[in-house]
Amino acid sequence: MRPLVITAFLALLGAVLIESGRAQSQSVGSQRGHLPLVDAHIHYSAPDWASHPPERVLAILARAGIQRALVSSTPDDGTLALYEKDPGRIVPMLRPYRTREDMGTWWDDPTVIPYLEERLKRRVHRGIGEFHLHADQARTPVIKRLAALAARDNLVLHAHSDEAAIIELFRLEPRLRIIWAHAGMSSGPREVGALMDRYPTLWADLSIRNEDVAPGGGLDPEWRALLVRHADRFLVGTDTWTTSRWDALADSIAQVRVYLSQLPPDVADKIAFRNAQRLFP
């Protein structure tokens, strides 16, 4: 009888351990699905203000689990309105756009630098951008002064740029810290990886790239390899570039959480929030 008792006991113990392991795994999986996030690409521009007052916007961010957000707006008053309501959540960034029309001319407009310098006197902005800059547009006196200003004041640049403009910015000022918006938008993992290999102070946000990084929800093997290789320098983001994006934010964040769940836990943590915390302590 004794062997039978021992066998039964061991079987019961094994069942308990298996069930305990399942429960622990489910608990960890649940926690992974609710990682705190830092959204590295938010705008709160004039067209949003009437339908989405600051309280509504902050509630949207909170419901999505976004503990902090890099916010830049056209005009800058939108960013400051959110920051005044919730300075712990909002990381202000300063766009070089006073109006949307500036987007196509700012890089060659000598009035931009005095505007930036005046707004920066508030001592709340942590960087300059998001701005749009491509190829030869980076070779102007305005951009040279912008690079010098950012390096002098230890400001992060947030650049919606092609690869050529990123290279030119670092040529102008090797000390720059740059977040590459949308990881280049159309750049593939090989191109993004090559620039990250070359420039150790280049980060990339993954806003608008959910379907590239994880088509159909499954993490692309090349993107996965890159995210693991440069786990310290990717950031998540959504990009509320138009008002309708506020209503799509929850779905976008859900997609982000799906691909984060397919990464090693330490990598997911870094991309979800730790990299941004290190960049903006």
Secondary structure, DSSP 8 states (H G I E B T S, - for coil): -HHHHHHHHHHHHHHHHHHHHHHHHHHHHHHHHT--EEEEEEE--GGGTTTS-HHHHHHHHHHTTEEEEEEE-SSTHHHHHHHHH-TTTEEEEE-S-SSGGGGGTGGG-TTHHHHHHHHHTTS---EEEEEEE-GGGGSSHHHHHHHHHHHHHT-EEEEEE-HHHHHHHHHH-TT--EEEGGGGSS--HHHHHHHHHH-TTEEEE-TT-HHHHSGGGS--HHHHHHHHHTGGGEE------STHHHHHHHHHHHHHHHHHTTS-HHHHHIIIIIHHHHH--
